[in-house]
Each structure stands twice: as C-alpha cells, then as structure tokens.
Amino acid sequence: MSREVAVVTGASRGIGRSIADNLKALNMDVVYVDLSFKEPLETSFICDITSARDREALLDFTLSKYNRVDLLVNNAGIAPAKRMDILETTQESFRRVMEVNLEGSFFMCRLFANHMIKQGHTSRIINISSISAYTSSVLRGEYCISKAGISMVTKLFADRLAEYGIGVFEIRPGIIMTDMTAQVKDKYEKLISEGLTPIKRMGIPQDVANVAVAIAQGNFDFCTGQVFDCDGGFHIRRL
C-alpha cells in the first residue's frame, strides 16, 4: 500500500514547517509549499495560493509524483504589511490580506476537496486560523476578519464533505513564537506573565504540529468541523 500524502502550505518556516516535518516523521510523503525556500527540500513546490494557475499546478505536481493526496494543511497566511488602526486601514491592505488568508485558503479547499471526492477514500483538510478569529485587535483588523472567515470556511467544507468521508478541521494557534510575532515578542511575554494565558509561556510551532499530527492520524475523524484551540488556555473566559 502506498504511503499517505500531505500537502502543507506556508511550509518553509514556522508553524507550517513544523507541521510538515512532523507529518514526514509519521512516514507520510509531504509536499512542502511556499513562495520561496532558503534551502532545497526533498519535495518542495513554489506556489502562490492566490493564483488559480499555481494552485492547479500544485495539485498536478502532487498527483504526478504520488498519484494521491490524503491531507491538505492550509497554513499559508500573512499579516498586514503595516499595523494600522481600523480607522486608517487601507483598501489595498485589506484586499491583500483577504486574498492570501481567506480567498487563497477557500479555493485551495475547493480544488483539493473535488479531487479527494474522486479518490473515494478517507481524506482530511486542516485550516490554520488564529485566536484572532474571535479576538479584537484594532491595529490589524483585516487580519482578524480573514481568520474569522477561515472559521466559516472550515464549517462550510466540513458540512459539505462529510458524506464523502472527508474531515475538515480548524486549529486556532494562540501566541506562537514565529517570525510574525518576533517584533512584538516582549509585549506578548509581558502580557502572558501578567496572566493573559493560564499556561505562562508563548507557544512554539511544535505545539501546533502536535495537534495537526493527531488529526492526521485519524484520531478525530468523528469530529469533523471541530475547532482545536492551541493557545495556552487563552480561550478560557476567566474572572
């Protein structure tokens, strides 16, 4: 029997890289997807997920190499180029963040889901969102809205694909040590030390990868549409 195949976007570094490496350690064949790579990988593919042509080329590449795809991890995403109060947010910034984070993820789901249906066996999709899906951050409103949209994308595809045995899941990372949070690391560490999260540390990409691995192994196949909060307990409402 051939090995299962995973496609992970935003896989050159950070959370995506950790997820991809951990899936590979599960003995899965993994396609690492990103806009660029600092070093060559065994199976990497340059793809702009906002481009229909690139998305289709990615699927064609995966099928030509492995003849199947069992797991799609939509991790690729961007923050606004500049943090701005929502009273000053530009249309250009809003559109760019939506195009990558929300539109790109939606159409990756649509493309790969249609192929997974044709395959006729159990497959899975994982969408990486954020605590920003439900947490107001008025200096990067477009990011919050894009992540909230990913939550609905997950619900919609989980509903639509359940009859085909395709599970769709959402992981909501909290404050994770990545390049995206590096510039505000001191701020977040101070907030955490003051009680922002019950677990008093920033997360690391491995924390998110641990959740993705559990989903990939089929441990939650009866839980399609489930949201996994990977945030040190941030989601707990406390007095």
Buried (B, 14 or more C-beta within 10 A) or exposed (E): EEEBBBBBBBBBBBBBBBBBBBBBEEEBBBBBBBBEBEEEBEBBBEBBBBEEEBBEBBBEBBBEEBEBBBBBBBBBBBBBEEBBEBEEBEEEBBEBBBBBBBBBBBBBBEBBBEBBBEBEEBBBBBBBBBBBBBBEEEBBBBBBBBBBBBBEBBBBBBEBBEEBBBBBBBBBBBBBBBEBBEEEEEEBBEEBEEEBBEEEEBBBBBBBBBBBBEBBBEEBBEEBBBBBBBBBEBBEEEE
